Each structure stands twice: as structure tokens, then as C-alpha cells.
Amino acid sequence: MSNKKDFYDVLEVGRNASADDLKRAYRKLAMQYHPDRNPGDATAEQRFKEINEAYDVLKDEQKRAAYDRFGMSAFENGGPGGGARGGQAGGFEFHFGQDFSDIFGEMFGEFMGGKRGGGGGARGSDLRFDLELTLGEAFAGKKTQIELVNPVSCTTCDGQGTAPGTKPRTCPTCQGQGKVRSQQGFFTVERTCLACQGMGRVIETPCPECRGAGRVRKERILTVEVPPGVEDGTRIRMAGEGEAGLGGAPAGDLYIFLAIKPDKIFGRDGANLLCRAPIPMTTAALGGSIEVPSIDGTRARVAIPAGTQTGSQFRVRGKGMSVLNSSQRGDLFIEITVETPVNLSPQQIELLQNFAAATGHGTSSPEHDGFLAKVKEFWSKHVPGGD
């Protein structure tokens, strides 16, 4: 009787889990318990082995069917049919000794910018740099410099990792392939060569500057050109400006992520800009004009017709943001807010009182009078004696 844990319990899924459910559960648990993330933790290492063993069986339809029917006895002593050796069941041999670093690399190596096996070093990782801009800089574009400290190719050895005047030799274990193969029954298992760590070559006399890594950490200053019209969250890729690769492998890329700070005057909607402009009550009532700023530093004059209300919008064409990779510009929208006067003098109060008495109803405040009419109608229907 096997004392192994139930494979479904190991992956924390139900017995009816789909292939996608199994894959998601496996990746989550493998990341959590990988030995590289839990150095020196024997419990985590054992858990990682169990996770890989369980997934190796359940991801295969034939193995899973055999396991669902016979449990672990399907893989022990030839399974229910007997006669097989080495953990065979139904003519298939199962091997659970897959290298941990290979599994982790297959899952996450490409995402992190790495390159699998095949001889030669791994491509350098991609880097991220966050750059903050004002709205004006986003409109006009900007040329700026940024400082980075990251691994770059060693100039002493040209990224090869060998001391000047020496050369690496081909790895005798993998014959320069960076990986080795072994036969496991009917299956061929391919692993990273441990003798050269997948490089395909052995450095006998390492470079004194980089100690054989082929790269050193260095502070750099790069010039970044931000084009006009960029939006918040825009990403600029600088090819080959990421971390240098190992053993002379290509460098990764640098990604500049742009964040645009809120502006005190303008709001943005794509290529259009919005500016809220308060105007005196008298200008709104009698009409007039106001002067508003533009993002390019110029001014625009907007005519205000008599009777303008709060929320009215006026468009100034071609005074909005630059359009990325184009000579066009969006529009500027002026939204009016009618300001109620405060801190009135006795004379001003008397004038307003006389104005209120003289206006009456029906012409000066049509929206107000219309609202009162609707309220009166509502009360007459729903409130007894509302008239």
C-alpha cells in the first residue's frame, strides 16, 4: 500500500479539475515552494517534489486515467496488470526526477527575459524605469537624461568572461550544447548541463574584472526622447539597453513607463483638453468675453453670450493636446461656472434686492420658474391640499 499523498490533494484541486485548473494550481504552488525561493527549507523542497510528481501524472490523460482507477498502484510493480519494471504501467514509464531549476526555468524563464539552454549565455533581463512628466511636457515632447545602475558587458573581456589572452574551452560534458540528455525507459529527458551551467563552454582563467560573469555593475546615463502627444501609461522601448547577457549573450531591453502628473488648469480626455473657467454673474447675464490660456503658452479669447449658464461649454478648435505621431492637435473645451458674488456692500445688496423685485417671473429665470411649476404639479398629485 503506497503512503504517498493523494495527487489531487497535493495540487489542492478537485478530482474533476480541468487541464487548465491543474496548470494554474501547479504554477501557483511551484512558485510558492520552489527551493530558490525557500533556500535551506527542507519542508518546502519536499513539498515542491510532491507538487511536480502530482502534476507530472495528472497533466497526462493516460496517466491520470490510470491513477483515477488504480491510484498509485498503477505505477508500482508494473501496476494492476503486473510484469512491468521501473515504475511502468500499461507500457509507459513514468519518471519523477526532473531537475527543479529546469522546471522553474521552463515556467518563468521566458517571462523574465531568459534564454533556455542550447549553449551560450542567457539573454539579459529587461529593465523598467518610471519617468514622470508634466502635461506641458507630454504636449511638447521632452528630451531628458536618466541614470541607471545595472549589469553591463565587461569591457576588459568583451563580455566573454575570460582573462585577456585566453579563451574558454568547449564543455567536455555537453560538447558545447549547454544541455545533456538521458534515456528514461521510452522517454528522453533533457536537462541543463551542470558542468557549464548551460553555457556550453568552461572558463579556466576567468577575467579579473568580472570574475568570469562577462558583465559588471555600472552607472550609466541614457538620453530618452519622449515624443509629443504621449498619454499616461505610454511605454517606450529602448532595445538592448537592459541588463547585459551572460557570457556575451544579447542584452535585454529597457522599458520607460510614462506617468503624467495632474495639471492645475487643464484636464485631459485623449487629445482634447478641458478648462473650467469661473465668470462673474454680470458677465453671464449681460454677455462679454474672457481670455483663457492654451497648453502651448498662448491665449485664446472666448465670447460669452448673454444668459450663459453654469455648465455651458465652448470649443476652441486646435488648441488641445498634440496627437502622437501626427501634426494634428485636439480641441480645448471651456466649461463655464457662474460665480455668485460674495462679501456684498450695503449698496450692492440694495441693488440686487431692487433687481429681484423688478424681474418678477417668467422671463429672467426660466429654468427656475419651470422647476417651480413642475414641483407644484407634483404636489398637486401626491400631497393632499398641495395647491
N, C-alpha and C positions, 0 to 999 in steps of 0.2 A: 504493500500500500504506500503510495507516494505521500510524502509530507509537504509537498510544495503547496503554496497558496493558490487559491482559485485565480486564474488569469484575469477574469473579469473584475474581481475584487482588486487585484493589483493595479489595474488601469482605471479603477473607480468608475466603471460604466456598467450598464445593464446587459443582460445576455442577448437582448435584441438590438444592441447598438449597431449603427450603420458603419460602413468603412470610414466615412468622414468623421463620425463621432470617435472612432478608435484613433484616427490620426490626430485629431485635436487633443484628445486626452493624453496620448503618448507624448506629443510635443510639449505640452504644458508640464507634465511630470518630469520628462527628461531634462528640461531646462532647470527645473527646481532642484533635482537631485544629482545633476552632473558633478562628478568629482572635481572638475575645475572650479566649480562654484562652492564646493564644500571640502576644501583641502584638509586632509587628515581625519575626515569624518568617516569612520568605517561603516556606520549605520547608513549613511547616505549612499555610499558606494554599493553596499549590498542591495539597497532599495533600487538603485539605478540598474543593477544587473537583473533584478526581478522584472522591472519595467520593460527592459529590452527583450528579455526572454518571452514575456507575455505577448508583447506586440509582434515579435517575430512569428509566433504561431497564429495569432488571431487575424493578422493582416492578410494571411494566405487562406483563400476559400477552402482548399482541400484540407489543410492542416486544421483550420477552425472546425470544419465539419467532423473530422476525426476526434478532435478534442471535445466537442459538444456531445458526441456519442459515447466515447470511452474514457474521457478525462485524460490524465497523464499516462494511463496505461497504454494509450495509443502510441506512445513514443518510448516505452520501456520494454526491453526484452522482446523486441520485434512486434509489440502491440498485440491485439487480440488474436491475430492470425498466427503469431509465433514465427520462429525460424529466421528472423532478421537480426542483424547485429549492429552495434554502434548507434542505437537510437533510431533505427529505421522503422517506418510504418507505411504499409501499402506501397513499397517501392521507392519512397522518398526518404532522404536522410536529412535530419534537422541538426543544425549546429548553432549553438547559442553563445559562442565565444567571440563575438565580434568586438573589435577594438573600440573602446569608449571614445577616443578622440576622433576616430573616423566617423562614428555616428553623429557626434556633435558637429563635426565639420560639414557633413552632408546636409544637416538641417539648417545650419546658420552661417556657413562659410560664405556662400554667395551673397547673402544679405549684408554681411559685414565687409564686403569688398574683397574677400579672399579668393584664392585660386587653388583648385584641388590638384594635387599630385602632378604626374607627368614629367617630372624633372624640372629644375629651375626653381627660383623662389616664388613666394606668394605675392600677388599684386598688393600694393599698399592700400590701406584703408581710406575711405572717403572721409573728408572733414566737413564740419559745418561751422559757419561764422554768422552771427546775427548782427545786422547793420541797421541802425535807426536813422530815419530821415524825417525832415520837416515836410509839410505839404508843399511848400515852395520848392524844395529840392526835388521832390517827386515830379513836380510840374516841369522844372527846367532841366532835370538831369544833374548828375554830380560826378565828379572825378575825385576820388579820395584814396587815401592810403590806409592800409590795415596792418597790424602786427600779428604775427603768428609764431608760436614756438612748437615745432613738430619735427619728427624724423625726416631728414633729407639724405640724399645719396652722399656717401662718403667720398670726398674729393681725393683723398690720399690713395684709395684703391679703385676709384671709379665705380664704386658700388659692388665690387666683386668679393670683398671680404678678405682678400689675400694680401699678404705683405708685398710691397713693391719688389718686382723682380721674380716673384714666384707665381705659380699657377695652381689652381685646385686640380685634383685628380678625380677621375671617374669613380663613383662609388662601386666597390667590388661586389657589394651585396645585391644591389638592384641593377647593376650595369648601366647606371645613368638614367634609369626610368623614373626614379623617385617613388616607386611602389613595387611591392612584391606580391606574388600570387602563390596560393597554396591550395591543394586539392582536398576537399572535404566530401568524400563519397562522390556523388554525382554533381556536386557544386564546386565552383572555383571561387575562392574568397580572395579579394584584392585589398591589401592594406598599405598604408603609408610606410615607406621604408624607415625603420627606426635608426638604422646606422647613419643615415644622412638627413633625417627628418624631412624627407620628401624633396630634398634639393637636387638629388641625382649626382652630387659631387661632394667630395670630402676636402675640407681646408686643413692642410697640415701645418701651414705657417700663417696664422691669422694676421690681419692688418693691425698694427699697434694703435691706430686711431679709433677704429670702430670695433675692434676685438672680434672680427670675423662676421659681424652682422651686416656689413655693407652699407650701413646708414648710421647717422649720428643726429642727436637733437640740436637744433639750431634755431636762432631767432631770425625771422625773415620779415621784410616789409614788402607788401604787394600793392600794386595800384589797381583799384577797382573802378570801372566806368559804369555808372548807373544811367541807363537811357531815360529820356523824358517820357512821362506818362505811366511809370510803373505804379502798381497798386500794392496795397498791404498784403504781405504773404508771397509776393513775387520771389522766385528763386533764380539766381544767376549761377551758372555752372562755369567753373574755371578748370578746364581739363588739365590733368597732370600736375595740379598744384596741391594735391593731398599728401598723405604720407608716402614716403619712398618705399618701394617694394624691397623685399629681402633678396639678397643675392643678385642684385642688378635687375630685378623684375620691375615692370612698369609701376609708376606711382599712381595713387588713387586720384580722385578729383576733389576739388574744393567747391562747396555749395554756399553761396551767400544768400541768406534769407533776409528779406527786407521787411522792416516794420515802420509804419508811418505814424508819427505822433499826431494826436488830435490838434486841430488848429483852433485858435481863439475866435476867428472871424468866419471861416468857411467850413461847411460840411460838404461831404463828397458822396456822390452817387454815380459810380463809374467815371465817365468823362465829364459829367455835369457837376457844378458847384452850387451850393445853396448858401445865401447870406440873409440873415434876419436883420431887418432894419426898423428900429422904432422911429415913429414920426409923431410930431405934436398933433393934438386933436384938431387944432385950427387948420393945419395943412391938409389933414384928412378930409375935413369938412369943406374947405374952400378950394382945395387943389393947389398945386405948386410943383416943385421938383426937388429931388435930393441927389446928392453926389455919393456914390458908393465906390469902394476900392475894388480892384481886379487883382487876381493872383499874380499877374505879371508886373505889378507895381504901378500900373496906370490907373486912371479914374474913369468912371462911367457915370453919366447923368441920366437919371430916370425921371420921366414925367409922371406926376401923381394926379390923377383926375379927381375932381370934386366928388365927395361922397365915398371915398375909398374906405373899405372896412378892414379890420384885423384879419389876417389870413390871406389877403389878396396877394397874388404873385405876379411879378413882371419879369419877362425874359430879356436878357441881354445876350444876343447871339455871338458865338465865337469868343466868349470871354471865360470859358470854363477851363478844364484841365487839358493838357496835351494828350493826344491819342497815341499809344505806344506804336512805334514803328510807322508813324504817319505824320504828315504835316498838318493834319486837321486838329481842331480843338472843339471841346464840348461847349455848352452854354452855361451862363450864370443866371440863376434864378434868385430874384429879390423877393423875400416874403415880408410883408408889412405887418407891423404891430402898432396899433394906435395907442398912444400913451395918454393915460388920464392925468391931468395936471394935479400937482400936489402943492402943499405949502402956499395956498392962495391968500392974497391980501384981502382985506375987507372990501375994497373997491372991486376986485375980481369976483368975489363971491356975489356981490350985489348984481354985477353984470350978468353972471350966469343965471342967477335967480330970475332976472328980468327976461333973459333969453328963454328959460324954461316956461315961464308964464305966457310968453308970446307965441311959442311954437304950437301949442295945442296938440291935437292928434291927427294922424292920417298922412302926413307928408314928410316931416323931418325925421321920424324914426319908424320907417315902415316895418322893419323886422321886429322891433319891439311891439308895435301895435298889433302885428299879425300874430305874435306869440300870445299876447293877452287875449285875443279873440279865440284862439284855439283852447286856451285854458278855461275861458268862460263857457265854451261849448262842452268841454269835458265835465265841468262841474254840473252843468245843467242836466247831463245824462246820468251821472253817477252819485251826485250828492243831493239829497232832498233839500229843497229850498236853496239850491246853489245859485240861482239867479240873484 
